[in-house]
Each structure stands twice: as C-alpha cells, then as structure tokens.
Amino acid sequence: MSDSTLHTLETDVLVIGAGGAGMSAAIAVSQAGRLALLADRSLIGRGGATIMAQMTVAAALGEQGPDHWEYHLRDTLAAGRGLCNEPLARLLCEEGVQAIRLLDRWGVGWARNGERLAQTRAPGHDRPRCVYVDYLNTGPAVAKTLRAQVAREPGVRRVGDLLIVDLLRKDDRVVGAVALHLATGDPVLVRASATIIATGGLTRLYRRNSASLNMGGDGFALALRAGARLIDMEFVQFFPIGHLAPRLVGFDPIMWDPFRYKLGGKLLNSEGEEFVERYGNPAEEQGYTTTRDAATYAILKEVEAGRGSPSGGAWLSFEHVPEPKLRAAFGPIIDKLAKAGIDLTKQAIEVAPIAHYHMGGIRVDTDMATDVPGLYAAGEAVGGANGANRLSGNAITEAVTFGLRAGRSAATAAEGASAPTLAELKKLAAPTLAALVPRPSGRSEPNSAALINTLQDVMQTHVGPFRTEAGLQHALSALAELRDRAGETIPGGGPQDPVRLDFLDLRNMLLAAEAVTRCAIARRESRGAHQREDFPAQDDAWTLNQIIAWHDGAWTLATQPVQRLAAGQEEIA
C-alpha cells in the first residue's frame, strides 16, 4: 500500500462512536484541555442508540416528590438481580443527577410541570423519577443538544464515515488505530495517547431488534482483539412490546412503552385475558409495573402455550381508555396512527419481544478504564452496571454519565502518555494495512450480507429470550461454520464498497455472537434477561459475574465475585 493512499490523524484522545456516550466523552476531553478526535462510521451524532430512544430518562432529581440517588440505586440493583457491579451502578445513579441537570442547562428541553421538571414513574422504579421531552422525542432531543455542544468545543475534531478496523498496541498500551474512510475506501492511521470505545451494544445480532445498523458489537470485537476482557455477555435485554402487527411505517418499533405506562395499556392473550400475573408478577391494577425481563417471559410463555396473537405475540389494548384521555396524552400521535390505519380506541395491536439492549460489555473500573492501558469505554459498551437486567430509563443516563467520566479519565491519562512515532505506528499497523489492500470481488467469494442474515436467524432462534443447552451448542457450531465460510481474506475495496463493509461487520458480529453464546452456555441458571429452559430457577451459586477474553483465536472464560459497595456506602445518612 502506497503512502499516497494512507492518511494519518493525530489526537490526544480517540473517541470511537458518536452517540450519546461518545459525544459526552469528547466534550469532557475538550473541557479538560485536551484534543479529542470524535470518529463514527456514520454521521456524527446521528447514529447509535441515543438518537433512536423515544422515551424517558431516569435520575433522582426529586422534582415531583422526595427522591435521592440511593433510592434510584436500590431500584437499579433490584432490577439487576444481584449481579450489578455496585460501584458502577452507584456512579450511574449518583453522577447521573448532575448529568441530567447539565443537559437541562444545555437546553435539551425537558418537559415541565410549572417551574419544575416533569417526572413519571417507569416500570421497576419506586416513584416518579424519569424525565422526558415529549415521550417520543427524548432521544433525538438529547442527541441534538449534544451535537450542538460538541460544535461549541474547540478541542473536538469530528470525522464521520470512519470505520475503526483495529486498535494498535505498543508495549501492551493502546496507542492508536487503523481505520477505513468509507467514502473513499482509503486506510487511515490514527495516533492517540488514549482511546475510548463508545460504540454501543450488539442487538443487531438478532433478526428482530430496535438497533441502528452500527450496533453489531464493533466495540466488543475491537476490545477483544486488543486484549481487553468482557463481562456478563450472556445478558441481552429484549424489549417486551416491540411492534409486531399491523404494518406500521415511520414509527420506532418500541414506541408503545410510554403509552403503556402513561395510560395503562393492557397485555392480553388470544382469549382476551390479562396474563402477566400468572408468571409471578403482581397484577397490573395501578398501571404498567412489570419489568422488561418478566414481561418478555410472560408473553413468550403465553405464545408457547398456544394463547398468543395471530402473528405470534400478545395483544396490547387501549380500548378501555376513553378517547379524550388518549388524545390528551398523545393527540398528534393518535392522528398519525389513524392515518396508518390504526385506531387505538377500537382495536388492539400485536406486540412481541425485540432485542433492545445489552447489559454485558467491556469490563471497566469506575474511571471507565479497561484491563488494557490507554483503553477506556463508555455507555452501552460498558458491562456490569446493570447486572442481569437494565432498569427502565437508565440507558441515556448511563451514556452521558459514563461518557463524561471516560472523557475526563482519558484526558488525564493522555497528559503523561508518550505516543509512538509515525514510523513506529506504521510498523504496528502493517498486518492490518496489508489485509486492507483492495482485492477484486469474485463470484466464488462468500456473500457476507447473506451470512449476516443467517447469523441473525441463529441468534434469534437459539440465543434469544429462551435458551437450552442443545440450542446453544447448535448456535456455537453454526457460528463456527459461518466463520469458516466467511474466511479471513477481506474482499473488495474502494469508495463506499458494501462488499468490504459487510465482511468487516460480519467479522465483528461473529466474535461478539460467540462471546454471548459461550457465556450463555456456561451460566446454568435463569436470571434476569438470561432464561435457560433447562435450568429454570435462579441459583444463588451463580451470583457471579462471567469474564471472557479472546487471544490468538482461543477463548478464556472465568468467573469473579460481584463487586459490592463497602458497608454503609449505599445507605442514606
């Protein structure tokens, strides 16, 4: 590869991913007086999960009644079923208060009741704690606010269409990356004193998901290949009421949650019965209170028992809600739905679980530092804080809070770090650059896009909400076969080449999928979002975190005790 096609970028801190966590991290780096390179494979601030979030954001602001971050922490730990890394969960809940108020000062436009912020009670919370913009515009408003703040920061350089292919290490420290500029197809060398992975989760691994196309586990694969360990990879949260039928165009498939907990929509089986209480949950007499993992379990069990809706889910009905009440809560949306042929006053809609969030991720400490010097993580890419199940409303709080902390930590680390020379960096990058030399695509090469579809089917069927030993072992074998079919040669090359991009996506997705599957096989119990049909009970002996690593094609899986807070740290004085 000639130097004429090799571009170089230099920065103090490389931030990979420009969603809520990445933008927050870049802002914090700049405000700490260092330079940040904010890189994303799509447009800055317009990819990832934050911009797709339509609902509420949890923080113990106490605007609508007494609250404290420690009450929020108790609810977070309860939802996590005993597996939360408690120092990380505390950081989320305690510093999340300041993060949400910071967004308010930046002009996000939280809804208000008079002079105070409006707060609503979401499932799993003991009181009204969640702020919002207008229920279905919260994520876009947060993303827009962060984009505007990033633009004000002189220390942030924004580069879109930049796919990070591999991280580079010198003396076991991450010192930069090899990237691919998608618009031109040219390789790019990035020299950085510290790097933050903020690429989100892996729900694109599943056929039915609420993810954007860049949520295929890129950050997890980058971390594994760089030598970092992952934690709790088996825990994939399925949003219980993703839209199933009738056909709905122009709406997010997870839009029904605010309708449910604001208006008390009823989940019904094919016989018109409410059923969530059959599975150990309290009857929903006071509105929507069932947590996501429990609701997912209840819906799929009703389908399994032959009491599902025609398309294989459950009915969600608002027919009991008077039309004036519906319109007062969601007037313009009711009209938009009516234009799509859906009249909520006269018909129920079909919903079913959809892959939505990943509780596992990169193992970090409270500075967001990984096991590898110079490498940090933020947002959904981080594992441990949410344990076996994420509490509703914690996602954006986690993204901004962990992003700000990671940015400050990486900026400090960059101050004393020495970067390699450009010649040294080229030498470190040589194997990856050689693999990226353009190659003509031939008919004999595997169709990576088709293999991605097969991978999604395998994960949906065998590593989804319900799992068995036989199904998981089948998935592991199927993933190995897909890896063999894909091969190791990177095909294609050139501007905006979908063949090359599909292969690189597949490579990362296979690594992330195998980490999930191996951890799911090992955990022989049911807990939170991990449900084993052959081990249906929660087992106290499994109150452990699983740690997985990958080196030179070999996996290492171990357990560690759950990290708890010191006695008294979680108590209100």
Sequence and secondary structure as in RCSB ss.txt:
>XXXX:A:sequence
MSDSTLHTLETDVLVIGAGGAGMSAAIAVSQAGRLALLADRSLIGRGGATIMAQMTVAAALGEQGPDHWEYHLRD
TLAAGRGLCNEPLARLLCEEGVQAIRLLDRWGVGWARNGERLAQTRAPGHDRPRCVYVDYLNTGPAVAKTLRAQV
AREPGVRRVGDLLIVDLLRKDDRVVGAVALHLATGDPVLVRASATIIATGGLTRLYRRNSASLNMGGDGFALALR
AGARLIDMEFVQFFPIGHLAPRLVGFDPIMWDPFRYKLGGKLLNSEGEEFVERYGNPAEEQGYTTTRDAATYAIL
KEVEAGRGSPSGGAWLSFEHVPEPKLRAAFGPIIDKLAKAGIDLTKQAIEVAPIAHYHMGGIRVDTDMATDVPGL
YAAGEAVGGANGANRLSGNAITEAVTFGLRAGRSAATAAEGASAPTLAELKKLAAPTLAALVPRPSGRSEPNSAA
LINTLQDVMQTHVGPFRTEAGLQHALSALAELRDRAGETIPGGGPQDPVRLDFLDLRNMLLAAEAVTRCAIARRE
SRGAHQREDFPAQDDAWTLNQIIAWHDGAWTLATQPVQRLAAGQEEIA
>XXXX:A:secstr
  GGG EEEEEEEEEE  SHHHHHHHHHHHHTT  EEEE SSSTTSSSSGGG  S EE    SSS   HHHHHHH
HHHHTTT   HHHHHHHHHHHHHHHHHHHHTT    EETTEE  B  TT SS  EE SSSSSHHHHHHHHHHHHH
HH TTEEEE SEEEEEEEEETTEEEEEEEEETTTTEEEEEEEEEEEE     GGGSSSB   TT SSHHHHHHHH
TT  EE TT EEEEEEEEEES   SS TTTHHHHHHHH  EEE TTS B GGGGT    TTS    HHHHHHHHH
HHHHTT S TTSSEEEE TTS HHHHHHHHHHHHHHHHHTT  TTT  EEEEEEEEEES EE   TT B SSTTE
EE GGGB STTTTS  TTHHHHHHHHHHHHHHHHHHHHHHT     HHHHHHHHHHHHHHTS B   TTS  HHH
HHHHHHHHHHHHSSSEE HHHHHHHHHHHHHHHHHH S   B STT HHHHHHHHHHHHHHHHHHHHHHHHH  S
 BTTBEETTB S  GGG EEEEEEEETTEEEEEEEE     TTTTS  
